[in-house]
Amino acid sequence: MNYRHAYHAGNFADVMKHTLLLSLLAALGRKDGGFAVLDTHAGCGLYDLSGEEAEKTGEWRDGVGRVLDSDAEVLAPYLATIRRLGAPACYPGSPALIADALRPQDRLMACELHPDDVRPLRRLFRGNAQVAVHHRDAYEAMRALLPPKPQKRGLVLMDAPFEQTDEFSRLASAIVETRERFPTGVIAVWYPIKHRAPVRAFFDTLRDQGQRALLACELNLRPPLDPARLNGSGLLVARPPYRFDEEAASILRALTPLLAPENGEASVEWIAEE
Ligand SMILES: C[S@@+](CC[C@H](N)C(=O)[O-])C[C@H]1O[C@@H](n2cnc3c(N)ncnc32)[C@H](O)[C@@H]1O
């Protein structure tokens, strides 16, 4: 496990993933009944943007650094939330954003396997009865913790580090299995776009397995031609909330000129209809 999110926190991929995540959480919060979120690859929760790791890559400057002063209405909830949680000194990761969106009837299960990341994650949520931190493998946790109880609806966020060459196929299997276990759940899966072939194969695998209602939201910084670079990032949402496709398109329309002013391109596409 070499991947450490502290080097990448607040980069363009985080901004894209987290703006869309907040929109999914807002949709879940529109109904009174409680919801549960399983964050399968949680990271450490809060990142110091002046820390050694963030400084070393400076990735956040081309990510959240470019959107902080935006006055786009559609980005306002995200900007207000990250400022409240510490930006620009710190950047809140997915479990901090999710915990912030919980109402008393909701809960979060956050899994993290790296011992150096699970320690600060536990510290962050010490005393918070709505958040359970699990030091365990994401794929094993999905089997053990789903479907959630007593909440019957919710979200599974899969945000793997893509260190393993078979991560796309592990995620495809996890999506299929998770939908069987938790058919009412929304699933959001982050994926890297280096070049198109692995992403196409991922979608084909899911379609071949009969998966329906899959929405792919993508933001490319440049045409995805060089497989050695992270050229873009995607969030695949299974069973998205009503009109999430429109909301995602307007979020990505606002982000693209800020994050990728030269060759940027965004898309929101149903890769399998309902
Ligand atoms: C991309 S980062 C997560 C970032 C976080 N979701 C966010 O948005 O702030 C991926 C995390 O998964 C952890 N990880 C790697 N393999 C894992 C596994 N098999 N199970 C659980 N966590 C894992 C890594 O240590 C890393 O912290």
The ligand as a MOL file (V3000), in Angstrom:
LIG
                    3D

  0  0  0     0  0            999 V3000
M  V30 BEGIN CTAB
M  V30 COUNTS 27 29 0 0 0
M  V30 BEGIN ATOM
M  V30 1 C -8.2420 7.7810 -3.1450 0
M  V30 2 S -7.9310 7.5210 -1.4600 0 CHG=1
M  V30 3 C -9.4430 7.9290 -0.6690 0
M  V30 4 C -9.8070 9.3690 -0.6460 0
M  V30 5 C -11.1060 9.6700 0.0470 0
M  V30 6 N -12.1710 8.7930 -0.4200 0
M  V30 7 C -11.5220 11.0940 -0.2020 0
M  V30 8 O -12.2610 11.3590 -1.1580 0
M  V30 9 O -11.1200 11.9570 0.5990 0 CHG=-1
M  V30 10 C -7.9430 5.7680 -1.3330 0
M  V30 11 C -7.7370 5.2630 0.0900 0
M  V30 12 O -7.9980 3.8600 0.1010 0
M  V30 13 C -7.1120 3.2450 1.0120 0
M  V30 14 N -7.0810 1.8240 0.6220 0
M  V30 15 C -6.2920 1.2000 -0.2940 0
M  V30 16 N -6.6420 -0.0930 -0.4460 0
M  V30 17 C -7.6950 -0.2990 0.3920 0
M  V30 18 C -8.5280 -1.4180 0.6770 0
M  V30 19 N -8.3370 -2.5990 0.0590 0
M  V30 20 N -9.5210 -1.2570 1.5680 0
M  V30 21 C -9.7180 -0.0690 2.2010 0
M  V30 22 N -8.9720 1.0290 1.9780 0
M  V30 23 C -7.9800 0.9190 1.0800 0
M  V30 24 C -5.8210 3.9920 0.8380 0
M  V30 25 O -5.0060 3.8730 1.9840 0
M  V30 26 C -6.3390 5.4320 0.6270 0
M  V30 27 O -6.3810 6.1170 1.8460 0
M  V30 END ATOM
M  V30 BEGIN BOND
M  V30 1 1 1 2
M  V30 2 1 2 3
M  V30 3 1 2 10
M  V30 4 1 3 4
M  V30 5 1 4 5
M  V30 6 1 5 6
M  V30 7 1 5 7
M  V30 8 2 7 8
M  V30 9 1 7 9
M  V30 10 1 10 11
M  V30 11 1 11 12
M  V30 12 1 11 26
M  V30 13 1 12 13
M  V30 14 1 13 14
M  V30 15 1 13 24
M  V30 16 1 14 15
M  V30 17 1 14 23
M  V30 18 2 15 16
M  V30 19 1 16 17
M  V30 20 1 17 18
M  V30 21 2 17 23
M  V30 22 1 18 19
M  V30 23 2 18 20
M  V30 24 1 20 21
M  V30 25 2 21 22
M  V30 26 1 22 23
M  V30 27 1 24 25
M  V30 28 1 24 26
M  V30 29 1 26 27
M  V30 END BOND
M  V30 END CTAB
M  END
